[in-house]
Amino acid sequence: MRTVVVTNPPRAEAAALDELGAYGVATVHEATGRTGYLGPSLRPVQTGTRIAGSAVTVLSWPGDNLMIHVAVEQCRPGDVLVVTTTSPSTDGMFGELFATALQYRGVRGLVIDAGVRDVADLRAMGFPVWSAAVSAQGTVKATPGAVNVPVTIGGQLIRPGDAILADEDGVMCVPRASVREAAGAARAREEKEAATRAAFRKGELGLDRYGLRDRLPGMGIEYVEYGEYDA
């Protein structure tokens, strides 16, 4: 690993990022071809929260949060701090003091593929966090890592400045260059889902709206009366 801090990387376009953030992770994930999802292990410590921001990435050693301290200085309003480690770790690398410093800088939240602590305080102060673990186990500040370099979480590559979306369904990444296109695709999907929702409220079935009924016989699915089946 090159122990480097990359300064002033390009960010996702703010207007397109804010539009994208209006849609949920599931909607954007479907609209963009089911790509960019960071996996089910990242869970929110709070409820009812949805964020979108530009990634500031951190690569740390397990049990060492030195590079999170370094990364705070690189954060700007509208960013999301994204932290992972060189090998799996569940130690509580982040807590209320870090959140206080990031809130001052206008950071929208944290995504960390490791542990956090001070969860009650994080909820009370309204700082959104998605983590792989909650742990009281503390860390040291001894080993250099890297800030604003490409990192991988859940098999997905995240570059500094990429868009990070997170809500109660999970976390996903949209490449910086694709944010405007993704917002348009999400808008179209939202409109389509609104029309489908209205149809369902009037009693239409998904079998008919999605054209599934005519496909069932070809799948070998047959309808039989209960008496015939029970016999």
N, C-alpha and C positions, 0 to 999 in steps of 0.2 A: 504494500500500500504506500502510495506517495502521501506523506503528511503535509497537506496543502490546504490553505483557505482561499477559495476563489471568490473574489470580490466583484460586486456589481454585475451578476449575470442578467441577461434579459428576462423580463417577466412576461407572463401572459397578458394580453391586451385587457385592460381593466373593464371596459364596457362589455365586451364579449364574455369575460369571466363572470361578471355580475349577472348577465342574462343566463348563462349556463347554471349558475348557482341557484336560480329560481326553480329548477327542476330537481327531482329526487335522483339519488344514485341509481335506483333500479331503472328509471325512465331513460337516463342518459346511457347507462350500460347497454340497454336494449337498442337504443337509437344508434349507437356507435358500433353495432355488430358484435355485442357481447365481449368487448375487449376492455382491458385496463383495470379489472376488479382485483383488489389486493387480497382477497380471500376472507373466509369467515372467522379467522382467529382474531381479527381486529374488531374490538367491541367498544361502544361508547360507555363512558362512566356516567353520562347524564342521559336524560330523555328529552324528546321534543326539540332537538337541536339539529340544524342543517347549516353547513358552511361550505364555502368555496374560496380558494385562494391560490396564490402562486407558491410553489414548493421552494423552501430553503432546506437543503438536505444535509444530514449529518451521518457520518460513518464513525462509530465508536467501538472501542473494545468492550467486551462483556464486563459488567461490573464497574465501569469507569465512565463518568459523565463530564470529563474535562471538555470535550469538544462541544457539548451543549452550551457550556459557558462561553466558548469561543463563538458559537453560532449566533447567540443572542445579539451580538453587535452587528451582525450582517442582516438582521431582520428589518423589514419595512412594513408600514401599514398595508394590510391586505394579504400578507404572507401567511402560509401555514408551515410550521416547522415539522419536518419529516425525519425521524430518527430510526436508524437500524444499527445492528452490531455485526462484527466480523464473524461471529458464531452465535448460536442461540443463547439468549439470556432472558431471565424473568426478573432480575433485580429491579428494585424501585429507583430508576434513574432520574425521575422527574417528579417534582412536587409543587407545593403552593408557592414557594419562593421563586422558582423559575417562572411560574405562571404570572406572578405579579410583575416581574421584569418584562415578560412578553406582552402583557396587557398594556403596559405603558407605551410600548412601541407599536401598538395597533395590530398585533398578530392575531389572526382569527381563530387559531387553535393548534393542537398538536396531534400528530399521528406518530405512534412509536411502536415498533416491533420488538418491544421489551416491556418492562414493568413500570408502573407509576405508583405513587403513594400520596398521602394527604387527600384522599378521594373526597371526603366530606367537605374539606376546604375548597377544593376545585369546583365542586358543585355549587357551594355557597357563593363563590365569587363569579360564577357564570363563565368559567373558562373551559371551552369545549376540548375534550380529550378522547381519542380512540387509542386503545392499547391492547397488547397481547396478553397482559397480566396485570394484576394488582398485587403489590408486595411491599411489606415494610422493610425488607432487606435493603440497606443502603449501599452506596458505592464509594469509590475513591476518585481522585483527580490526578492521575499519574501518567497515563499513556496517551501519546498523541495519535490522532486519527485524521479525519478530513472533513471539510465543510464545502458545500456546493459542488460536489462531484456526483456523477451518476451512481445511484444505489438501486438495489433490487429488494423488493418486498413481495412475498407471495408469487414469485416468478415474474413479476412485472417490473420493467425498467422505469425508473423515475429520474428525470433530469432536473437540475435546478431551473426554476421558472415554469415547469409544467403545471397544469391545473390539477389541484387536488379537491375532490368533492367528497363529503362525508355526511352521513346522516344515520338514522337508526338501522338502516339496511346494510351499512358497511362503508367502505372507503374505495374510491377508484381514482385513477390517474388518466388525464387526457393530455396528450402531447401539446406543448405550447403552440405549435404551428397549426394545430387542428381545432383550437378552441372555438373559433367562429363557426366553422363547419359543424362541429358537434352541437353548438347551441341551436343552429338551424334545424338539425336533425331531431333534436329533443323537442323543439317547438312543434314540428310536424307530428311527432309521435304523441305529444300531449293533446293536440287537436283531434287526432284519430281516436285516442282513448276517451276523450270527452264525448265524441259522437257515439262510441260504443257504450259508454256509461248511460247515456240518454236512452239508447235502444234497450238496454237491459232493464232499465226502470219501467219501460213499457211492456216488458214481458218477453222480448225476443231472446232466443237461446243462443249461446255460443256455438252450438252445433250448426246452427243455420247461418249466423253472421260470419263465422270463419270458414264456411264451406266444408265443414267436417262430415256432415251427415252422409253425403254421397260417397265419401271415402271409406266409411266403416265396412261395407261388404268386402271391399278389396283387401281389408286387413283381417278378414276372417271373423268379424264380429257379427253375430246373429241375434235377433230378438225372438224370444220364445215366451209363451204364456207360462205363468207360475205353475198351473196344474200340469202342463206338459213337462216342464223341467223337473218338478217334484216327483213325477211318475218315473 
